[in-house]
Each structure stands twice: as C-alpha cells, then as structure tokens.
C-alpha cells in the first residue's frame, strides 16, 4: 500500500456521514495529494519520498478528519432540515385535504373527550413549530458558516435539528396513541387518510434516524 493510500485509509476510518459526500471528500483529498506528489516527483524526489512529503504538507490526519467531519455534519444536517421543513407541513396538508375530500366534516364522528382536543391542538401546533425550527437552524447554518468555526456550528445546529425532529415525533406518537385509545378507526377515516397516516409515521421515524445520524456524525468530531 502506498503512503497516500495508507493516509486516505486512515482518514476514511475516522469519518462518519453520508456515503456520497464522504466519497467526494476522499476523492478531493486523493486528487490534492496526487497533484502534490507529482510536483515533488518532477522536482527529483523518489516516489516514496514524494508521497511522504505530499502527505506531510496536507496535514495530520486527525486535524483533516476534524474539518472533514464538520463538513459531513453540515451536509447531513442540511438534508435533514429540508426534509423537515417541507415534509412535515406537506403531510399535514395532504392528510387534511384527503380527510375533507374522502370523509367530510369532523361532526360525523362521535364527541371526543376534552383531553383529546389538547393533544390535537398540540399536534397541529407542532406542524407549524417544527418547520420554523428547521428554518431557523438552516438560516443559522448558512449565515454563521463563514463567521463561526465549522465544528462549533455543526454541533450547535444539530441541537436544533434534534429538538425539531423530537417535537415532530412526539406529536405524531401522542396523536396516534390517543386516537387509538378513543377509536382506532379514526386513524383510517378513508383509504387515502390511512395511507397518509402511515406515511406520516414513516416520515417521522425516518427524520428521527437522520437526526440521530447527524448527531452521531457530530459526536465523532474531536474537539
């Protein structure tokens, strides 16, 4: 194994994040190292020494991994935020439209307990709060990216992502559990409503997994 490949292999093991973004960063590093090694070879250095000097110039692997990991964290966080900002309100709007189109007014259902109205209001409020938190996190990430250390920025934004995703997952879980206790058939007012409800739960779980991946990506950064 060459000096450059050994260096890239160690760098690869230190990184955690989206496969495509990770591959692009490693490809970028390989191109830079090869170009530097070519320049040293043209200057009369042997193959081994040229690669060794290129690696030394590139920087210690733990420092490069720290910067690359922050970039991976920002990439993962941005993807999660856009899914959060667009996906949550779209699911709510789609479900409400399907309910009105295929089922009709809520008055067709039997009266509900007073406590259930609070859960419904909490869920509906979360539909607006979650995207707002997502937008705030996205704006912070964009605006502060040139004013704040990348590592600190990613760790700070990941907290907002976790809060927004956690709020969405909590609201959906409370609504599903409470509705199931009152009358499980309300979760499936119609076929389209049932499908959308399942998709909403799947989306919420998916967002939670993405947020966990983003947090795990940040946790691997060496402060």
Secondary structure, 3 states (H helix, E strand, C coil): CCHHHHHHHHHHHHCCCCHHHHHHHHHHHHHHHHHHHHHHHHCCCCHHHHHHHHHHHHCCHHHHHHHHHHHHHHHHHHHHHHHHHHHHHHHHHHHHHHHHHHCCCHHHCCCCCHHHHHHHHHHHHHHHHHHHHHHHHHHHHHHHCCCCCHHHHHHHHHHHHHHHHHHHHHHHHHHHHHHHHHHHHHHHCCHHHHHHHHHHHHHHHHHHHHHHHHHHHHHCCCC
